[in-house]
């Protein structure tokens, strides 16, 4: 005579979700770190606003931030003066002939502070300069 093994009714099969929770936590940490690195790429600049314009998401531009009227410029998290921008632009154009530069300047700056940076980029051989602005027109 054979005996049958019968599971007690209180022990129902369960799915172990611990590995799934571990994977989700790793993904959350990964995206938090990547988001922080992406945020550090750009200097805090209060951009002017515009009613119309092109979306700058087509190519990966070189981002140039004009920080102060005295000519301080931030490129890739490093500070430069206007005279160094021409040399940097020449090097980048030599490596990437179709280089697109996105120029970001604080809205409180006069155009006289931005003009030398534009001239330095043109002297460096940059043919495509995008001026960044917030969407939405006048605040």
PyMOL commands that place a pseudoatom at each C-alpha (Angstrom):
pseudoatom trace, name=CA, resn=UNK, resi=1, chain=A, elem=C, hetatm=0, pos=[0.000, 0.000, 0.000]
pseudoatom trace, name=CA, resn=UNK, resi=2, chain=A, elem=C, hetatm=0, pos=[1.361, 3.396, -0.970]
pseudoatom trace, name=CA, resn=UNK, resi=3, chain=A, elem=C, hetatm=0, pos=[1.180, 6.475, 1.158]
pseudoatom trace, name=CA, resn=UNK, resi=4, chain=A, elem=C, hetatm=0, pos=[0.319, 9.798, -0.368]
pseudoatom trace, name=CA, resn=UNK, resi=5, chain=A, elem=C, hetatm=0, pos=[2.103, 12.923, 0.688]
pseudoatom trace, name=CA, resn=UNK, resi=6, chain=A, elem=C, hetatm=0, pos=[-0.428, 15.609, 1.247]
pseudoatom trace, name=CA, resn=UNK, resi=7, chain=A, elem=C, hetatm=0, pos=[0.576, 19.227, 1.783]
pseudoatom trace, name=CA, resn=UNK, resi=8, chain=A, elem=C, hetatm=0, pos=[-1.136, 20.864, 4.671]
pseudoatom trace, name=CA, resn=UNK, resi=9, chain=A, elem=C, hetatm=0, pos=[-3.620, 23.528, 3.577]
pseudoatom trace, name=CA, resn=UNK, resi=10, chain=A, elem=C, hetatm=0, pos=[-1.743, 26.260, 5.475]
pseudoatom trace, name=CA, resn=UNK, resi=11, chain=A, elem=C, hetatm=0, pos=[1.413, 25.919, 3.326]
pseudoatom trace, name=CA, resn=UNK, resi=12, chain=A, elem=C, hetatm=0, pos=[0.513, 27.380, -0.055]
pseudoatom trace, name=CA, resn=UNK, resi=13, chain=A, elem=C, hetatm=0, pos=[3.244, 27.921, -2.658]
pseudoatom trace, name=CA, resn=UNK, resi=14, chain=A, elem=C, hetatm=0, pos=[4.687, 31.453, -2.626]
pseudoatom trace, name=CA, resn=UNK, resi=15, chain=A, elem=C, hetatm=0, pos=[6.751, 33.444, -5.098]
pseudoatom trace, name=CA, resn=UNK, resi=16, chain=A, elem=C, hetatm=0, pos=[10.004, 34.841, -3.754]
pseudoatom trace, name=CA, resn=UNK, resi=17, chain=A, elem=C, hetatm=0, pos=[10.058, 38.548, -4.759]
pseudoatom trace, name=CA, resn=UNK, resi=18, chain=A, elem=C, hetatm=0, pos=[13.295, 39.433, -2.967]
pseudoatom trace, name=CA, resn=UNK, resi=19, chain=A, elem=C, hetatm=0, pos=[15.470, 39.171, -6.128]
pseudoatom trace, name=CA, resn=UNK, resi=20, chain=A, elem=C, hetatm=0, pos=[13.038, 41.416, -8.019]
pseudoatom trace, name=CA, resn=UNK, resi=21, chain=A, elem=C, hetatm=0, pos=[13.164, 44.032, -5.253]
pseudoatom trace, name=CA, resn=UNK, resi=22, chain=A, elem=C, hetatm=0, pos=[16.971, 43.910, -5.325]
pseudoatom trace, name=CA, resn=UNK, resi=23, chain=A, elem=C, hetatm=0, pos=[17.026, 44.522, -9.081]
pseudoatom trace, name=CA, resn=UNK, resi=24, chain=A, elem=C, hetatm=0, pos=[14.575, 47.423, -8.802]
pseudoatom trace, name=CA, resn=UNK, resi=25, chain=A, elem=C, hetatm=0, pos=[16.682, 49.039, -6.058]
pseudoatom trace, name=CA, resn=UNK, resi=26, chain=A, elem=C, hetatm=0, pos=[19.829, 48.746, -8.189]
pseudoatom trace, name=CA, resn=UNK, resi=27, chain=A, elem=C, hetatm=0, pos=[18.002, 50.384, -11.117]
pseudoatom trace, name=CA, resn=UNK, resi=28, chain=A, elem=C, hetatm=0, pos=[16.778, 53.230, -8.904]
pseudoatom trace, name=CA, resn=UNK, resi=29, chain=A, elem=C, hetatm=0, pos=[20.303, 53.885, -7.632]
pseudoatom trace, name=CA, resn=UNK, resi=30, chain=A, elem=C, hetatm=0, pos=[21.666, 53.756, -11.192]
pseudoatom trace, name=CA, resn=UNK, resi=31, chain=A, elem=C, hetatm=0, pos=[19.169, 56.320, -12.475]
pseudoatom trace, name=CA, resn=UNK, resi=32, chain=A, elem=C, hetatm=0, pos=[19.772, 58.602, -9.493]
pseudoatom trace, name=CA, resn=UNK, resi=33, chain=A, elem=C, hetatm=0, pos=[23.506, 58.612, -10.181]
pseudoatom trace, name=CA, resn=UNK, resi=34, chain=A, elem=C, hetatm=0, pos=[23.075, 59.141, -13.928]
pseudoatom trace, name=CA, resn=UNK, resi=35, chain=A, elem=C, hetatm=0, pos=[20.617, 61.972, -13.293]
pseudoatom trace, name=CA, resn=UNK, resi=36, chain=A, elem=C, hetatm=0, pos=[23.057, 63.677, -10.934]
pseudoatom trace, name=CA, resn=UNK, resi=37, chain=A, elem=C, hetatm=0, pos=[25.889, 63.409, -13.471]
pseudoatom trace, name=CA, resn=UNK, resi=38, chain=A, elem=C, hetatm=0, pos=[23.679, 64.829, -16.223]
pseudoatom trace, name=CA, resn=UNK, resi=39, chain=A, elem=C, hetatm=0, pos=[22.637, 67.732, -13.991]
pseudoatom trace, name=CA, resn=UNK, resi=40, chain=A, elem=C, hetatm=0, pos=[26.266, 68.565, -13.167]
pseudoatom trace, name=CA, resn=UNK, resi=41, chain=A, elem=C, hetatm=0, pos=[27.081, 68.843, -16.873]
pseudoatom trace, name=CA, resn=UNK, resi=42, chain=A, elem=C, hetatm=0, pos=[25.288, 72.156, -17.125]
pseudoatom trace, name=CA, resn=UNK, resi=43, chain=A, elem=C, hetatm=0, pos=[26.080, 75.254, -15.153]
pseudoatom trace, name=CA, resn=UNK, resi=44, chain=A, elem=C, hetatm=0, pos=[23.171, 76.961, -13.394]
pseudoatom trace, name=CA, resn=UNK, resi=45, chain=A, elem=C, hetatm=0, pos=[22.185, 79.661, -15.880]
pseudoatom trace, name=CA, resn=UNK, resi=46, chain=A, elem=C, hetatm=0, pos=[18.896, 81.574, -15.839]
pseudoatom trace, name=CA, resn=UNK, resi=47, chain=A, elem=C, hetatm=0, pos=[18.078, 81.416, -19.563]
pseudoatom trace, name=CA, resn=UNK, resi=48, chain=A, elem=C, hetatm=0, pos=[15.982, 84.028, -21.341]
pseudoatom trace, name=CA, resn=UNK, resi=49, chain=A, elem=C, hetatm=0, pos=[12.688, 82.834, -22.776]
pseudoatom trace, name=CA, resn=UNK, resi=50, chain=A, elem=C, hetatm=0, pos=[11.528, 82.725, -26.405]
pseudoatom trace, name=CA, resn=UNK, resi=51, chain=A, elem=C, hetatm=0, pos=[8.194, 82.303, -28.181]
pseudoatom trace, name=CA, resn=UNK, resi=52, chain=A, elem=C, hetatm=0, pos=[9.567, 80.237, -31.052]
pseudoatom trace, name=CA, resn=UNK, resi=53, chain=A, elem=C, hetatm=0, pos=[12.682, 78.372, -32.131]
pseudoatom trace, name=CA, resn=UNK, resi=54, chain=A, elem=C, hetatm=0, pos=[14.071, 74.941, -32.917]
pseudoatom trace, name=CA, resn=UNK, resi=55, chain=A, elem=C, hetatm=0, pos=[14.366, 72.113, -30.457]
pseudoatom trace, name=CA, resn=UNK, resi=56, chain=A, elem=C, hetatm=0, pos=[18.077, 71.565, -29.794]
pseudoatom trace, name=CA, resn=UNK, resi=57, chain=A, elem=C, hetatm=0, pos=[17.755, 67.791, -29.346]
pseudoatom trace, name=CA, resn=UNK, resi=58, chain=A, elem=C, hetatm=0, pos=[18.859, 66.915, -32.892]
pseudoatom trace, name=CA, resn=UNK, resi=59, chain=A, elem=C, hetatm=0, pos=[22.602, 66.664, -32.295]
pseudoatom trace, name=CA, resn=UNK, resi=60, chain=A, elem=C, hetatm=0, pos=[24.851, 66.543, -29.253]
pseudoatom trace, name=CA, resn=UNK, resi=61, chain=A, elem=C, hetatm=0, pos=[26.213, 70.073, -29.138]
pseudoatom trace, name=CA, resn=UNK, resi=62, chain=A, elem=C, hetatm=0, pos=[29.199, 71.478, -27.316]
pseudoatom trace, name=CA, resn=UNK, resi=63, chain=A, elem=C, hetatm=0, pos=[27.601, 73.468, -24.474]
pseudoatom trace, name=CA, resn=UNK, resi=64, chain=A, elem=C, hetatm=0, pos=[29.171, 76.858, -23.712]
pseudoatom trace, name=CA, resn=UNK, resi=65, chain=A, elem=C, hetatm=0, pos=[27.855, 78.716, -20.644]
pseudoatom trace, name=CA, resn=UNK, resi=66, chain=A, elem=C, hetatm=0, pos=[28.552, 82.449, -20.298]
pseudoatom trace, name=CA, resn=UNK, resi=67, chain=A, elem=C, hetatm=0, pos=[28.596, 82.992, -16.546]
pseudoatom trace, name=CA, resn=UNK, resi=68, chain=A, elem=C, hetatm=0, pos=[29.654, 86.561, -15.880]
pseudoatom trace, name=CA, resn=UNK, resi=69, chain=A, elem=C, hetatm=0, pos=[30.125, 89.888, -17.635]
pseudoatom trace, name=CA, resn=UNK, resi=70, chain=A, elem=C, hetatm=0, pos=[33.875, 89.682, -16.978]
pseudoatom trace, name=CA, resn=UNK, resi=71, chain=A, elem=C, hetatm=0, pos=[34.229, 86.926, -19.590]
pseudoatom trace, name=CA, resn=UNK, resi=72, chain=A, elem=C, hetatm=0, pos=[34.148, 83.749, -17.498]
pseudoatom trace, name=CA, resn=UNK, resi=73, chain=A, elem=C, hetatm=0, pos=[32.950, 80.834, -19.604]
pseudoatom trace, name=CA, resn=UNK, resi=74, chain=A, elem=C, hetatm=0, pos=[32.090, 77.299, -18.490]
pseudoatom trace, name=CA, resn=UNK, resi=75, chain=A, elem=C, hetatm=0, pos=[32.589, 74.467, -20.990]
pseudoatom trace, name=CA, resn=UNK, resi=76, chain=A, elem=C, hetatm=0, pos=[32.077, 70.911, -19.831]
pseudoatom trace, name=CA, resn=UNK, resi=77, chain=A, elem=C, hetatm=0, pos=[32.321, 71.886, -16.173]
pseudoatom trace, name=CA, resn=UNK, resi=78, chain=A, elem=C, hetatm=0, pos=[35.664, 73.672, -16.583]
pseudoatom trace, name=CA, resn=UNK, resi=79, chain=A, elem=C, hetatm=0, pos=[36.152, 77.427, -16.412]
pseudoatom trace, name=CA, resn=UNK, resi=80, chain=A, elem=C, hetatm=0, pos=[37.802, 79.266, -19.299]
pseudoatom trace, name=CA, resn=UNK, resi=81, chain=A, elem=C, hetatm=0, pos=[38.425, 82.864, -20.293]
pseudoatom trace, name=CA, resn=UNK, resi=82, chain=A, elem=C, hetatm=0, pos=[37.346, 84.178, -23.695]
pseudoatom trace, name=CA, resn=UNK, resi=83, chain=A, elem=C, hetatm=0, pos=[40.862, 83.974, -25.135]
pseudoatom trace, name=CA, resn=UNK, resi=84, chain=A, elem=C, hetatm=0, pos=[41.010, 80.224, -24.467]
pseudoatom trace, name=CA, resn=UNK, resi=85, chain=A, elem=C, hetatm=0, pos=[37.656, 79.591, -26.139]
pseudoatom trace, name=CA, resn=UNK, resi=86, chain=A, elem=C, hetatm=0, pos=[39.105, 80.230, -29.606]
pseudoatom trace, name=CA, resn=UNK, resi=87, chain=A, elem=C, hetatm=0, pos=[41.849, 77.628, -29.085]
pseudoatom trace, name=CA, resn=UNK, resi=88, chain=A, elem=C, hetatm=0, pos=[39.410, 75.105, -27.671]
pseudoatom trace, name=CA, resn=UNK, resi=89, chain=A, elem=C, hetatm=0, pos=[37.011, 75.682, -30.583]
pseudoatom trace, name=CA, resn=UNK, resi=90, chain=A, elem=C, hetatm=0, pos=[39.833, 75.229, -33.119]
pseudoatom trace, name=CA, resn=UNK, resi=91, chain=A, elem=C, hetatm=0, pos=[40.762, 71.885, -31.528]
pseudoatom trace, name=CA, resn=UNK, resi=92, chain=A, elem=C, hetatm=0, pos=[37.162, 70.669, -31.461]
pseudoatom trace, name=CA, resn=UNK, resi=93, chain=A, elem=C, hetatm=0, pos=[36.486, 71.790, -35.066]
pseudoatom trace, name=CA, resn=UNK, resi=94, chain=A, elem=C, hetatm=0, pos=[39.632, 69.948, -36.208]
pseudoatom trace, name=CA, resn=UNK, resi=95, chain=A, elem=C, hetatm=0, pos=[38.243, 66.745, -34.644]
pseudoatom trace, name=CA, resn=UNK, resi=96, chain=A, elem=C, hetatm=0, pos=[34.604, 67.384, -35.575]
pseudoatom trace, name=CA, resn=UNK, resi=97, chain=A, elem=C, hetatm=0, pos=[34.143, 69.649, -38.638]
pseudoatom trace, name=CA, resn=UNK, resi=98, chain=A, elem=C, hetatm=0, pos=[30.340, 69.833, -38.257]
pseudoatom trace, name=CA, resn=UNK, resi=99, chain=A, elem=C, hetatm=0, pos=[30.548, 70.912, -34.624]
pseudoatom trace, name=CA, resn=UNK, resi=100, chain=A, elem=C, hetatm=0, pos=[27.385, 72.454, -33.209]
pseudoatom trace, name=CA, resn=UNK, resi=101, chain=A, elem=C, hetatm=0, pos=[27.794, 74.808, -30.243]
pseudoatom trace, name=CA, resn=UNK, resi=102, chain=A, elem=C, hetatm=0, pos=[24.937, 75.608, -27.894]
pseudoatom trace, name=CA, resn=UNK, resi=103, chain=A, elem=C, hetatm=0, pos=[25.536, 78.989, -26.243]
pseudoatom trace, name=CA, resn=UNK, resi=104, chain=A, elem=C, hetatm=0, pos=[23.800, 79.492, -22.902]
pseudoatom trace, name=CA, resn=UNK, resi=105, chain=A, elem=C, hetatm=0, pos=[23.935, 82.899, -21.217]
pseudoatom trace, name=CA, resn=UNK, resi=106, chain=A, elem=C, hetatm=0, pos=[22.251, 84.234, -18.109]
pseudoatom trace, name=CA, resn=UNK, resi=107, chain=A, elem=C, hetatm=0, pos=[19.304, 86.479, -18.911]
pseudoatom trace, name=CA, resn=UNK, resi=108, chain=A, elem=C, hetatm=0, pos=[20.732, 89.234, -16.700]
pseudoatom trace, name=CA, resn=UNK, resi=109, chain=A, elem=C, hetatm=0, pos=[23.826, 89.588, -18.921]
pseudoatom trace, name=CA, resn=UNK, resi=110, chain=A, elem=C, hetatm=0, pos=[23.959, 92.296, -21.553]
pseudoatom trace, name=CA, resn=UNK, resi=111, chain=A, elem=C, hetatm=0, pos=[24.726, 91.265, -25.124]
pseudoatom trace, name=CA, resn=UNK, resi=112, chain=A, elem=C, hetatm=0, pos=[28.074, 93.069, -24.762]
pseudoatom trace, name=CA, resn=UNK, resi=113, chain=A, elem=C, hetatm=0, pos=[29.134, 90.251, -22.395]
pseudoatom trace, name=CA, resn=UNK, resi=114, chain=A, elem=C, hetatm=0, pos=[28.045, 87.519, -24.823]
pseudoatom trace, name=CA, resn=UNK, resi=115, chain=A, elem=C, hetatm=0, pos=[29.424, 89.051, -28.031]
pseudoatom trace, name=CA, resn=UNK, resi=116, chain=A, elem=C, hetatm=0, pos=[33.131, 88.320, -27.284]
pseudoatom trace, name=CA, resn=UNK, resi=117, chain=A, elem=C, hetatm=0, pos=[32.300, 84.639, -26.745]
pseudoatom trace, name=CA, resn=UNK, resi=118, chain=A, elem=C, hetatm=0, pos=[30.410, 84.531, -30.067]
pseudoatom trace, name=CA, resn=UNK, resi=119, chain=A, elem=C, hetatm=0, pos=[33.376, 86.190, -31.791]
pseudoatom trace, name=CA, resn=UNK, resi=120, chain=A, elem=C, hetatm=0, pos=[35.804, 83.732, -30.168]
pseudoatom trace, name=CA, resn=UNK, resi=121, chain=A, elem=C, hetatm=0, pos=[33.761, 80.759, -31.353]
pseudoatom trace, name=CA, resn=UNK, resi=122, chain=A, elem=C, hetatm=0, pos=[33.564, 82.148, -34.899]
pseudoatom trace, name=CA, resn=UNK, resi=123, chain=A, elem=C, hetatm=0, pos=[37.325, 82.804, -34.857]
pseudoatom trace, name=CA, resn=UNK, resi=124, chain=A, elem=C, hetatm=0, pos=[37.789, 79.178, -33.816]
pseudoatom trace, name=CA, resn=UNK, resi=125, chain=A, elem=C, hetatm=0, pos=[35.971, 78.015, -36.946]
pseudoatom trace, name=CA, resn=UNK, resi=126, chain=A, elem=C, hetatm=0, pos=[32.578, 77.129, -35.484]
pseudoatom trace, name=CA, resn=UNK, resi=127, chain=A, elem=C, hetatm=0, pos=[29.913, 77.530, -38.162]
pseudoatom trace, name=CA, resn=UNK, resi=128, chain=A, elem=C, hetatm=0, pos=[26.810, 76.506, -36.207]
pseudoatom trace, name=CA, resn=UNK, resi=129, chain=A, elem=C, hetatm=0, pos=[25.985, 78.291, -32.943]
pseudoatom trace, name=CA, resn=UNK, resi=130, chain=A, elem=C, hetatm=0, pos=[22.621, 77.747, -31.245]
pseudoatom trace, name=CA, resn=UNK, resi=131, chain=A, elem=C, hetatm=0, pos=[21.438, 80.320, -28.696]
pseudoatom trace, name=CA, resn=UNK, resi=132, chain=A, elem=C, hetatm=0, pos=[19.620, 78.557, -25.846]
pseudoatom trace, name=CA, resn=UNK, resi=133, chain=A, elem=C, hetatm=0, pos=[16.393, 79.902, -24.363]
pseudoatom trace, name=CA, resn=UNK, resi=134, chain=A, elem=C, hetatm=0, pos=[13.544, 78.628, -22.229]
pseudoatom trace, name=CA, resn=UNK, resi=135, chain=A, elem=C, hetatm=0, pos=[10.225, 77.837, -23.883]
pseudoatom trace, name=CA, resn=UNK, resi=136, chain=A, elem=C, hetatm=0, pos=[7.293, 80.058, -23.269]
pseudoatom trace, name=CA, resn=UNK, resi=137, chain=A, elem=C, hetatm=0, pos=[8.072, 83.593, -24.332]
pseudoatom trace, name=CA, resn=UNK, resi=138, chain=A, elem=C, hetatm=0, pos=[8.272, 86.450, -21.887]
pseudoatom trace, name=CA, resn=UNK, resi=139, chain=A, elem=C, hetatm=0, pos=[7.872, 85.562, -18.200]
for i in range(1, 139): cmd.bond("trace and resi %d" % i, "trace and resi %d" % (i + 1))
show_as sticks, trace
zoom trace
